[in-house]
Amino acid sequence: MRGMVVRHAAAIAVTAFAVLPIVFVLSAALDPIGTLNSATLVPRGAGLGNAVKLFTTTPFWTWYRNSVVVSALTAVLSVAVAALAAYAFSRFRFAGRRAGLASLLVIQAFPQFLAIVPLYVIFSTISDNWPEFGLNSVWGVVLLYIGGQVGVNTWLIKGFFDSIPRELDDAMLIDGCSHTQAFRRVVLPLAAPVLAISGLLVFIATINEFLIASVFLTGDDARTLAVGLFGLLADQRNANFGMFAVGTLLTAIPTVAVFQFLQRYIVHGLTAGAVKG
């Protein structure tokens, strides 16, 4: 009996720890005063004034579109590149394989901000010749994010590929298929869970990323949600807190939608190989 009480108490405490910040942000979004000092769990005269002010006084939907586009492109392209690299490292033996894997692992140990200055110089030069891939461009920041995500995703996906029997690839090759066909028809369907998880993690990390976006996306039409919402609090931290809370709540919608979309692939991949016995 005592153990059950302790478990229920721990569950309630953990739930409250997770839910209370969300309730506070929701209350701040509905608070008509819209300041940090006036924010309470139960606001008086709750309304949508902060949302209306956010939509009419800022290019919020432009920031929103930029964030979703950048995050989606980064997730899809980084997982695609990482899957190809992981398959090569997992299935083939070639000169420099161990060094390549070790290099990918070592590079992840260095913080991203160490490379911001040289990257900024490089992309400034690129902007002079190919503006669509330079500063204040969606493709430019997507390329940056892909470079930062490929290393860890390659290791993650390679570990899953190693658990897939190589005999399946060999059977496809005996039947006359190429390595590309074996990769596309056998390995990728079986690796659906890890691909979905990798894509979800990349999407979450990208849509919440601030440091690189604040340096490479400075124009109002190029900013993402993280940079745009930070600008609301940079000068008037107390006055615009209600608008910031509205933007924070809306930022969670794409993440939840992507999780719901990928959930079926995760479950299907985990149960596809189940057998009775």
Secondary structure, DSSP 8 states (H G I E B T S, - for coil): -HHHHHHHHHHHHHHHHHHHHHHHHHHHHH-SS--TTT--SS-TT--SHHHHHHHHHS-HHHHHHHHHHHHHHHHHHHHHHHHHHHHHHHH---TTHHHHHHHHHHHTTS-GGGGHHHHHHHHHHHHHH-GGGSTT-HHHHHHHHHHHHHHHHHHHHHHHHHTS-HHHHHHHHHTT--HHHHIIIIIHHHTHHHHHHHHHHHHHHHHT--HHHHHH--STTT--HHHHHHHHHHH-TTTTHHHHHHHHHHHHHHHHHHHHHHHHHHHHHHHTT----
